[in-house]
Amino acid sequence: MTVAVLLYFTFINLQRVAERLLQDQLIPGWLGMWWLPLLMLAVAGAIQWIDSNWFWAQRRRWRIRRA
């Protein structure tokens, strides 16, 4: 639950940053705020991937090979 709250606050803060960047025309209008949801989807995907059994199985195999 803590991670979800931290991600929510991070998203809200990044949204405000993105709005400010658009207002100040520091990022082009065609880019808009599309990068923010895509970034958060990438973060969610990374969390899902790390939380999956496949990741930990591969990590164990890598550690065994390395030792």
Residue, then its C-alpha position, 0 to 999 in steps of 0.5 A: m500500500t505504501v508503494a501505491v501511495l508513493l507512486y500516486f504522489t509521484f504521478i501527481n507531482l510529475q503531472r504538475v511539472a509537465e503542466r509547468l513545462l508546457q506553460d513555459q513552452l520548454i517541451p513541444g506542444w505535440l509531445g504534451m503530457w503523453w510522456l507521463p502516462l507512458l512513464m507510469l506504465a513503464v514503471a508499473g510494467a517494471i514492478q510487475w516484471i520484478d514481482s513475477n516468479w520468472f524474474w526471481a527464477q532467472r536471478r537465481r540462475w544468474r547467481i548460480r552461474r556467477a558463483 
